[in-house]
Amino acid sequence: MKEFYVTENLAKERVDQYLSEMLEGCTRSYIQKLIKEDLVCVNQSPVKASCRLLPGDLVTVTVPEIKEPDIVPEEIALDILYEDSDIIIVNKPKQMVVHPAAGHYSGTLVNALMYHCREELSGINGMMRPGIVHRIDMDTTGSLVACKNDLAHQSLAEQLKVHSIKRVYAAIVHGIVRDDSGTVDAPIGRHPVDRKKMSIHARNGKRAVTHYRVIQRLQGESARAAGCPDGFTYLECELETGRTHQIRVHMASIGHPLLGDMVYGPRRCPFPKLQGQTLHAKTLGLIHPRTGVYLETEAPLPEYFLQLLDRLQ
């Protein structure tokens, strides 16, 4: 059972909205299901989702124990950029989920790593995420490092914490970015209304910094033919921090959402066959956890990305 005392600044919120902010990893629909099953109480009495909270209210939640499914190794081809006895860096393709979750218990990068690495994956993140120290979205391609032992995992987790890992992404965004380079410094947290999205307007957002540099401005006939007379811009984005959906949210916040991103950008994609945002984790640089030597890998641009650039130039 989890208990929360409502503070002054969070009073007058609906109980389902309040708990979606307090219970990390729980969706609002899941919380509403708990409420319908009388597993949420305010001052020891079951309530409806619409219940408005007052300062000092005691909110209690009984979250049923979730039995984790068995995750099995699967023989899935990996594009390996680097591998040794401590770490493995792979070039993740589009449409591959990094670790198992509801609706995705097979075909994930974890399933592939379990087959390739056998028993050699760190166990710090549990059964569902062995070896996984960071992740990228399903439709983002490119470099991702996994750890084969806890020593490597602890080292890379600390490097991520202090923002010392180099992560450079290639992206194509809507519109012409006027400045040759720039920085977006805006906190990111859960969207105040749509809990599946992130936002720079979240109440408890964490600092997030993205540096970008223009590679090429694309204003050719193809852009106009696609119904985008304003053109596109090919960018490199370097993460100083690593928040969920950071580049997608930051670029949308300055009026240049990623091409293909129908969550933070236009609902209609000018290229119907494109699957998700045009974002590729190109460069990954880190201090090797055992040798202490700087290691950097480059993931080549995927074919779909090259075809888009060729079409827009």
One Martini backbone bead per residue (centre of mass of N, CA, C, O) as a GRO file, in nm:
protein
  313
    1MET     BB    1   0.097   0.036   0.021
    2LYS     BB    2   0.021   0.375  -0.059
    3GLU     BB    3   0.109   0.709   0.072
    4PHE     BB    4  -0.056   1.041   0.067
    5TYR     BB    5  -0.008   1.386   0.126
    6VAL     BB    6  -0.170   1.671   0.062
    7THR     BB    7  -0.069   1.954  -0.076
    8GLU     BB    8  -0.133   2.275  -0.147
    9ASN     BB    9  -0.031   2.269  -0.459
   10LEU     BB   10  -0.233   1.991  -0.510
   11ALA     BB   11  -0.491   2.101  -0.466
   12LYS     BB   12  -0.801   2.037  -0.646
   13GLU     BB   13  -0.743   1.777  -0.760
   14ARG     BB   14  -0.784   1.503  -0.905
   15VAL     BB   15  -0.713   1.188  -0.807
   16ASP     BB   16  -0.615   1.073  -1.083
   17GLN     BB   17  -0.418   1.303  -1.146
   18TYR     BB   18  -0.247   1.289  -0.892
   19LEU     BB   19  -0.152   0.986  -0.926
   20SER     BB   20  -0.013   1.022  -1.209
   21GLU     BB   21   0.216   1.192  -1.064
   22MET     BB   22   0.299   0.995  -0.815
   23LEU     BB   23   0.285   0.736  -1.011
   24GLU     BB   24   0.527   0.590  -1.156
   25GLY     BB   25   0.416   0.419  -1.454
   26CYS     BB   26   0.114   0.515  -1.427
   27THR     BB   27  -0.170   0.534  -1.572
   28ARG     BB   28  -0.475   0.681  -1.575
   29SER     BB   29  -0.637   0.425  -1.653
   30TYR     BB   30  -0.522   0.245  -1.427
   31ILE     BB   31  -0.616   0.422  -1.192
   32GLN     BB   32  -0.920   0.405  -1.262
   33LYS     BB   33  -0.933   0.102  -1.213
   34LEU     BB   34  -0.861   0.112  -0.912
   35ILE     BB   35  -1.101   0.287  -0.831
   36LYS     BB   36  -1.330   0.087  -0.927
   37GLU     BB   37  -1.193  -0.134  -0.710
   38ASP     BB   38  -1.141   0.020  -0.433
   39LEU     BB   39  -0.803   0.101  -0.414
   40VAL     BB   40  -0.895   0.401  -0.350
   41CYS     BB   41  -0.832   0.637  -0.084
   42VAL     BB   42  -0.990   0.898   0.116
   43ASN     BB   43  -0.978   0.889   0.433
   44GLN     BB   44  -1.064   0.566   0.411
   45SER     BB   45  -1.237   0.624   0.142
   46PRO     BB   46  -1.387   0.557  -0.125
   47VAL     BB   47  -1.360   0.684  -0.464
   48LYS     BB   48  -1.379   0.890  -0.725
   49ALA     BB   49  -1.211   1.027  -0.989
   50SER     BB   50  -1.350   1.326  -0.932
   51CYS     BB   51  -1.215   1.375  -0.678
   52ARG     BB   52  -1.137   1.641  -0.470
   53LEU     BB   53  -0.865   1.775  -0.317
   54LEU     BB   54  -0.723   1.840   0.004
   55PRO     BB   55  -0.547   1.962   0.237
   56GLY     BB   56  -0.429   1.666   0.409
   57ASP     BB   57  -0.502   1.441   0.257
   58LEU     BB   58  -0.540   1.085   0.251
   59VAL     BB   59  -0.378   0.877   0.016
   60THR     BB   60  -0.464   0.545  -0.084
   61VAL     BB   61  -0.284   0.260  -0.241
   62THR     BB   62  -0.363  -0.052  -0.397
   63VAL     BB   63  -0.122  -0.247  -0.559
   64PRO     BB   64  -0.111  -0.497  -0.744
   65GLU     BB   65   0.063  -0.765  -0.807
   66ILE     BB   66   0.297  -0.810  -1.065
   67LYS     BB   67   0.347  -1.054  -1.299
   68GLU     BB   68   0.618  -1.143  -1.459
   69PRO     BB   69   0.707  -1.239  -1.748
   70ASP     BB   70   0.863  -1.445  -1.952
   71ILE     BB   71   1.184  -1.394  -2.090
   72VAL     BB   72   1.300  -1.478  -2.412
   73PRO     BB   73   1.512  -1.588  -2.624
   74GLU     BB   74   1.600  -1.445  -2.956
   75GLU     BB   75   1.672  -1.491  -3.298
   76ILE     BB   76   1.809  -1.178  -3.361
   77ALA     BB   77   1.942  -0.960  -3.551
   78LEU     BB   78   2.253  -0.776  -3.510
   79ASP     BB   79   2.396  -0.447  -3.516
   80ILE     BB   80   2.731  -0.437  -3.446
   81LEU     BB   81   2.965  -0.188  -3.332
   82TYR     BB   82   3.036  -0.315  -3.037
   83GLU     BB   83   3.247  -0.567  -2.853
   84ASP     BB   84   3.279  -0.716  -2.527
   85SER     BB   85   3.290  -0.833  -2.193
   86ASP     BB   86   3.107  -0.561  -2.099
   87ILE     BB   87   3.001  -0.452  -2.386
   88ILE     BB   88   2.726  -0.343  -2.612
   89ILE     BB   89   2.689  -0.199  -2.943
   90VAL     BB   90   2.396  -0.097  -3.116
   91ASN     BB   91   2.191  -0.084  -3.416
   92LYS     BB   92   1.881   0.027  -3.408
   93PRO     BB   93   1.586  -0.030  -3.539
   94LYS     BB   94   1.300   0.017  -3.650
   95GLN     BB   95   1.030  -0.099  -3.446
   96MET     BB   96   1.214  -0.148  -3.193
   97VAL     BB   97   1.197  -0.254  -2.883
   98VAL     BB   98   1.394  -0.256  -2.610
   99HIS     BB   99   1.179  -0.346  -2.384
  100PRO     BB  100   0.964  -0.507  -2.215
  101ALA     BB  101   0.601  -0.469  -2.239
  102ALA     BB  102   0.303  -0.394  -2.282
  103GLY     BB  103   0.261  -0.569  -2.592
  104HIS     BB  104   0.601  -0.631  -2.558
  105TYR     BB  105   0.743  -0.964  -2.523
  106SER     BB  106   0.856  -0.956  -2.818
  107GLY     BB  107   1.110  -0.847  -3.038
  108THR     BB  108   1.324  -0.732  -2.864
  109LEU     BB  109   1.630  -0.639  -2.768
  110VAL     BB  110   1.641  -0.825  -2.524
  111ASN     BB  111   1.585  -1.088  -2.670
  112ALA     BB  112   1.840  -1.066  -2.848
  113LEU     BB  113   2.055  -1.039  -2.620
  114MET     BB  114   1.995  -1.308  -2.475
  115TYR     BB  115   2.094  -1.478  -2.713
  116HIS     BB  116   2.380  -1.352  -2.769
  117CYS     BB  117   2.482  -1.335  -2.444
  118ARG     BB  118   2.318  -1.504  -2.267
  119GLU     BB  119   2.439  -1.464  -1.933
  120GLU     BB  120   2.570  -1.169  -2.030
  121LEU     BB  121   2.392  -0.972  -1.809
  122SER     BB  122   2.284  -0.737  -1.632
  123GLY     BB  123   2.073  -0.720  -1.312
  124ILE     BB  124   1.980  -0.434  -1.205
  125ASN     BB  125   1.695  -0.408  -1.392
  126GLY     BB  126   1.609  -0.689  -1.417
  127MET     BB  127   1.418  -0.909  -1.608
  128MET     BB  128   1.311  -0.688  -1.825
  129ARG     BB  129   1.625  -0.523  -1.820
  130PRO     BB  130   1.876  -0.664  -1.921
  131GLY     BB  131   2.153  -0.440  -1.967
  132ILE     BB  132   1.983  -0.183  -1.933
  133VAL     BB  133   2.069   0.182  -1.919
  134HIS     BB  134   1.924   0.272  -2.186
  135ARG     BB  135   1.702   0.445  -2.424
  136ILE     BB  136   1.497   0.425  -2.720
  137ASP     BB  137   1.273   0.464  -2.933
  138MET     BB  138   1.112   0.269  -3.152
  139ASP     BB  139   1.151   0.501  -3.401
  140THR     BB  140   1.441   0.506  -3.313
  141THR     BB  141   1.759   0.503  -3.426
  142GLY     BB  142   2.060   0.336  -3.320
  143SER     BB  143   2.259   0.388  -3.058
  144LEU     BB  144   2.316   0.121  -2.807
  145VAL     BB  145   2.391   0.034  -2.475
  146ALA     BB  146   2.505  -0.266  -2.314
  147CYS     BB  147   2.538  -0.476  -2.024
  148LYS     BB  148   2.728  -0.765  -1.890
  149ASN     BB  149   2.768  -0.614  -1.609
  150ASP     BB  150   2.762  -0.441  -1.309
  151LEU     BB  151   3.010  -0.268  -1.345
  152ALA     BB  152   2.924  -0.139  -1.613
  153HIS     BB  153   2.650  -0.032  -1.522
  154GLN     BB  154   2.747   0.160  -1.297
  155SER     BB  155   2.928   0.335  -1.475
  156LEU     BB  156   2.713   0.429  -1.689
  157ALA     BB  157   2.508   0.543  -1.490
  158GLU     BB  158   2.699   0.766  -1.389
  159GLN     BB  159   2.749   0.902  -1.664
  160LEU     BB  160   2.451   0.975  -1.707
  161LYS     BB  161   2.410   1.144  -1.448
  162VAL     BB  162   2.661   1.354  -1.542
  163HIS     BB  163   2.657   1.392  -1.860
  164SER     BB  164   2.925   1.233  -2.019
  165ILE     BB  165   2.772   1.123  -2.250
  166LYS     BB  166   2.785   1.099  -2.591
  167ARG     BB  167   2.494   1.238  -2.783
  168VAL     BB  168   2.425   1.212  -3.131
  169TYR     BB  169   2.177   1.340  -3.354
  170ALA     BB  170   1.977   1.281  -3.629
  171ALA     BB  171   1.763   1.527  -3.805
  172ILE     BB  172   1.430   1.605  -3.927
  173VAL     BB  173   1.267   1.917  -3.975
  174HIS     BB  174   1.040   2.146  -3.970
  175GLY     BB  175   1.149   2.381  -4.143
  176ILE     BB  176   1.354   2.675  -4.114
  177VAL     BB  177   1.649   2.706  -3.957
  178ARG     BB  178   1.814   2.998  -3.906
  179ASP     BB  179   2.013   2.910  -3.711
  180ASP     BB  180   2.310   2.732  -3.707
  181SER     BB  181   2.277   2.748  -3.388
  182GLY     BB  182   2.171   2.600  -3.061
  183THR     BB  183   1.965   2.622  -2.751
  184VAL     BB  184   1.764   2.411  -2.541
  185ASP     BB  185   1.632   2.534  -2.217
  186ALA     BB  186   1.393   2.299  -2.094
  187PRO     BB  187   1.180   2.158  -1.903
  188ILE     BB  188   1.080   1.809  -1.835
  189GLY     BB  189   0.752   1.654  -1.834
  190ARG     BB  190   0.455   1.561  -1.773
  191HIS     BB  191   0.176   1.611  -1.912
  192PRO     BB  192  -0.102   1.773  -1.774
  193VAL     BB  193  -0.308   1.596  -1.971
  194ASP     BB  194  -0.120   1.410  -2.151
  195ARG     BB  195   0.035   1.123  -2.022
  196LYS     BB  196   0.192   1.030  -2.301
  197LYS     BB  197   0.330   1.301  -2.270
  198MET     BB  198   0.554   1.562  -2.303
  199SER     BB  199   0.672   1.876  -2.132
  200ILE     BB  200   0.762   2.224  -2.070
  201HIS     BB  201   0.481   2.261  -1.870
  202ALA     BB  202   0.549   2.112  -1.628
  203ARG     BB  203   0.542   2.122  -1.291
  204ASN     BB  204   0.795   1.883  -1.251
  205GLY     BB  205   1.030   1.955  -1.420
  206LYS     BB  206   1.332   1.872  -1.576
  207ARG     BB  207   1.622   1.946  -1.674
  208ALA     BB  208   1.680   2.045  -2.025
  209VAL     BB  209   1.940   1.992  -2.287
  210THR     BB  210   1.975   2.116  -2.630
  211HIS     BB  211   2.193   2.085  -2.904
  212TYR     BB  212   2.217   2.256  -3.224
  213ARG     BB  213   2.291   2.182  -3.586
  214VAL     BB  214   2.320   2.280  -3.904
  215ILE     BB  215   2.353   2.103  -4.211
  216GLN     BB  216   2.067   2.141  -4.380
  217ARG     BB  217   1.867   2.313  -4.611
  218LEU     BB  218   1.528   2.215  -4.730
  219GLN     BB  219   1.386   2.368  -5.052
  220GLY     BB  220   1.271   2.188  -5.256
  221GLU     BB  221   1.045   2.047  -5.470
  222SER     BB  222   0.967   1.812  -5.278
  223ALA     BB  223   0.853   1.987  -5.052
  224ARG     BB  224   0.630   2.118  -5.222
  225ALA     BB  225   0.500   1.850  -5.326
  226ALA     BB  226   0.439   1.764  -5.011
  227GLY     BB  227   0.314   2.037  -4.881
  228CYS     BB  228   0.610   2.196  -4.790
  229PRO     BB  229   0.707   2.512  -4.845
  230ASP     BB  230   0.899   2.550  -4.579
  231GLY     BB  231   1.039   2.295  -4.538
  232PHE     BB  232   1.360   2.168  -4.419
  233THR     BB  233   1.586   2.034  -4.154
  234TYR     BB  234   1.917   1.932  -4.111
  235LEU     BB  235   2.031   1.783  -3.804
  236GLU     BB  236   2.219   1.820  -3.501
  237CYS     BB  237   2.176   1.657  -3.178
  238GLU     BB  238   2.282   1.734  -2.844
  239LEU     BB  239   2.301   1.586  -2.538
  240GLU     BB  240   2.308   1.688  -2.198
  241THR     BB  241   2.055   1.540  -2.150
  242GLY     BB  242   1.798   1.254  -2.071
  243ARG     BB  243   1.495   1.279  -2.163
  244THR     BB  244   1.194   1.209  -2.245
  245HIS     BB  245   1.164   1.312  -2.567
  246GLN     BB  246   1.355   1.559  -2.588
  247ILE     BB  247   1.393   1.636  -2.889
  248ARG     BB  248   1.094   1.638  -2.967
  249VAL     BB  249   1.007   1.860  -2.764
  250HIS     BB  250   1.213   2.086  -2.823
  251MET     BB  251   1.160   2.127  -3.129
  252ALA     BB  252   0.856   2.184  -3.097
  253SER     BB  253   0.892   2.439  -2.902
  254ILE     BB  254   1.040   2.600  -3.168
  255GLY     BB  255   0.870   2.506  -3.440
  256HIS     BB  256   1.042   2.204  -3.504
  257PRO     BB  257   0.930   1.933  -3.576
  258LEU     BB  258   0.951   1.618  -3.649
  259LEU     BB  259   0.959   1.421  -3.898
  260GLY     BB  260   0.682   1.198  -3.831
  261ASP     BB  261   0.573   1.341  -3.566
  262MET     BB  262   0.240   1.277  -3.441
  263VAL     BB  263   0.266   1.388  -3.141
  264TYR     BB  264   0.439   1.683  -3.182
  265GLY     BB  265   0.314   1.715  -3.462
  266PRO     BB  266   0.172   1.665  -3.733
  267ARG     BB  267  -0.094   1.449  -3.813
  268ARG     BB  268   0.025   1.481  -4.105
  269CYS     BB  269   0.223   1.309  -4.323
  270PRO     BB  270   0.397   1.375  -4.622
  271PHE     BB  271   0.507   1.064  -4.569
  272PRO     BB  272   0.320   0.784  -4.541
  273LYS     BB  273   0.565   0.557  -4.509
  274LEU     BB  274   0.647   0.681  -4.256
  275GLN     BB  275   0.785   0.564  -3.937
  276GLY     BB  276   0.795   0.803  -3.765
  277GLN     BB  277   1.053   0.963  -3.656
  278THR     BB  278   1.339   1.155  -3.770
  279LEU     BB  279   1.564   0.962  -3.577
  280HIS     BB  280   1.929   0.936  -3.503
  281ALA     BB  281   2.171   0.758  -3.325
  282LYS     BB  282   2.491   0.825  -3.414
  283THR     BB  283   2.657   0.912  -3.146
  284LEU     BB  284   2.875   0.728  -2.911
  285GLY     BB  285   3.026   0.837  -2.598
  286LEU     BB  286   3.266   0.671  -2.370
  287ILE     BB  287   3.378   0.532  -2.077
  288HIS     BB  288   3.534   0.265  -2.015
  289PRO     BB  289   3.468   0.064  -1.737
  290ARG     BB  290   3.769  -0.076  -1.736
  291THR     BB  291   3.995   0.111  -1.894
  292GLY     BB  292   3.921   0.437  -1.922
  293VAL     BB  293   3.864   0.465  -2.223
  294TYR     BB  294   3.772   0.629  -2.490
  295LEU     BB  295   3.455   0.563  -2.666
  296GLU     BB  296   3.354   0.563  -3.021
  297THR     BB  297   3.050   0.556  -3.213
  298GLU     BB  298   2.902   0.491  -3.546
  299ALA     BB  299   2.586   0.524  -3.696
  300PRO     BB  300   2.457   0.478  -3.975
  301LEU     BB  301   2.244   0.583  -4.185
  302PRO     BB  302   1.953   0.497  -4.275
  303GLU     BB  303   1.787   0.440  -4.561
  304TYR     BB  304   1.536   0.622  -4.516
  305PHE     BB  305   1.703   0.879  -4.458
  306LEU     BB  306   1.859   0.895  -4.727
  307GLN     BB  307   1.607   0.909  -4.907
  308LEU     BB  308   1.496   1.173  -4.794
  309LEU     BB  309   1.737   1.352  -4.855
  310ASP     BB  310   1.737   1.298  -5.161
  311ARG     BB  311   1.443   1.405  -5.208
  312LEU     BB  312   1.495   1.705  -5.068
  313GLN     BB  313   1.754   1.811  -5.250
   0.00000   0.00000   0.00000
